[in-house]
Amino acid sequence: MAQVLEFKLPDLGEGLTEAEIVRWLVEVGDVVAIDQPVVEVETAKAMVEVPCPYGGVVTARFGEEGTELPVGAPLITVAVGERPAASGASAASGGSSASGGSAESASEKSAGAGAEGSGNVLVGYGTSEAPARRRRVRQGRPVSGGSAAGSSRAVNGQGAVPAAANGRAGVPRPEDGPVPVISPLVRRLARQNGLDLRELTGSGPDGLILRADVEYALRAAGQGAAAAPPAQPHPRVPQAPGTAPAPQPAATAAPGEIRTPLKGIRGVVADKLARSRREIPDATCWVDADATELMRARTAMNAAGGPKISLLALLARICTAALARFPELNSTVDAEAREVVRFDRVHLGFAAQTDRGLVVPVVRDAHARDAESLTAEFARLTEAGRTGTLTPAELTGGTFTLNNYGVFGVDGSTPIINHPEAAMLGVGRIVPKPWVHDGELAVRQVVQLSLTFDHRVCDGGTAGGFLRYVADCVEQPAVLLRTL
């Protein structure tokens, strides 16, 4: 009999506490190899394929597609094992089919590879140590342990929940003990709807209360016994006999309303923007600039041959040159220490609109890149943002943000600083406008530039000097030659 190992949702880094199952990549009964992706999840940062650190046969999956799971909640269970001696194998299995033999071969290969480990495949977990014991496993026959403590039981043929040693789905706890909740979102959901978490028995590991537990309890309270059970077994809200069901939760849409949950990437963006407005005393200054010469310079560069240079790359090159002159804006504020932390490298974020919402990928060491390298990196990160394959590392760590909102056809804006950075440069659309050039009225390509900055890191003189230098480079690109 094989050993059943439980693989839990790992820490995906950057303080993420939960993820939503987007697509299962394996079925119950499939043979998986070590580090094979088994599920695609969406975090508040990006969509990530999660590899399993065990090799063997999938005996259970936890959660349906669209379900949110907290970090540490079970994802799948895998039966791992080794091939015993030939004579012992026949006796133990009582004969095996051809298909079973092929599954054994695959699982043995995976199990054997696990002896050396595969390294850290995601933040927070790895496979550096092999399981202590391995036994043979047969495809198509999910393994059930001899005792309740090591077993799993399938739910609706798809998922499974751990069976506790006492045979009950939940783990009892003292009335005055701590409430087992990891996710602050779960606590907030219960608090907003007046639900006492102490009345629930969690369906997660060791009685952990999941978001699905709270949602089921709220549905049960609103619909009574007619509430349909979800994919996993969930606790019920106790009610006194003869009492009427509790009113529907406040989150239910009223007639004429359309409610969109602020979750996933939209929820994180909302929280981050609110925190920026709440914590950062920002100010904005702006200036109109004649971008005609910059556009001509770009046209000449692209006519000279080689990879095409994007306008965003030229603006980024101008930004890094300006930050070298005014490094106060390439910083952050440590509020607890009451210190301004200045960075010696420019990790340039740029705002990109995708079907999943606003994302801000980060170009590492932008100050050390030329226009050609910046163009290529912008293109790569933009495509990854559109396909939802940006990693958490590519979405964090920025020190300054460039926001080209001109692509939306607008001239100006007062952007919100990307917390915890200290400044953001906004660029409007470049359009023909009347402009006084060389003492005469002419039609020129004009752009509005705006700088929103944290007033704690510098005063208006520094911010104005930065923005004026950017505008000078836009109007006369040759100014950049002084810093090359």
Secondary structure, DSSP 8 states (H G I E B T S, - for coil): --EEEEEE----STT--EEEEEEE---TT-EE-TT-EEEEEE-SS-EEEEE-S--EEEEEE-S-TT-EEETTSEEEEEEE-----HHHHHHHHTS--HHHHHHHHHHHHHHHHTTT-----BTTB---S--S------TTS----SSGGG-EEEETTTEEEE--TTS-SS----TTS------HHHHHHHHHTT--GGG----SGGG---HHHHHHHHHHHHHGGG----SS--------TT-------TTS--TT-------HHHHHHHHHHHHHHHH--EEEEEEEEE-HHHHHHHHHHHHTSSS---HHHHHHHHHHHHHHH-GGGSEEEETTTTEEEE-SS--EEE-EEETTEEE--EETTGGG--HHHHHHHHHHHHHHHHHT---GGGGS--SEEEEEGGGGT-S-------TTBSEEEEE---EEEEEEETTEEEEEEEEEEEEEEETTT--HHHHHHHHHHHHHHHH-GGGGGGG-
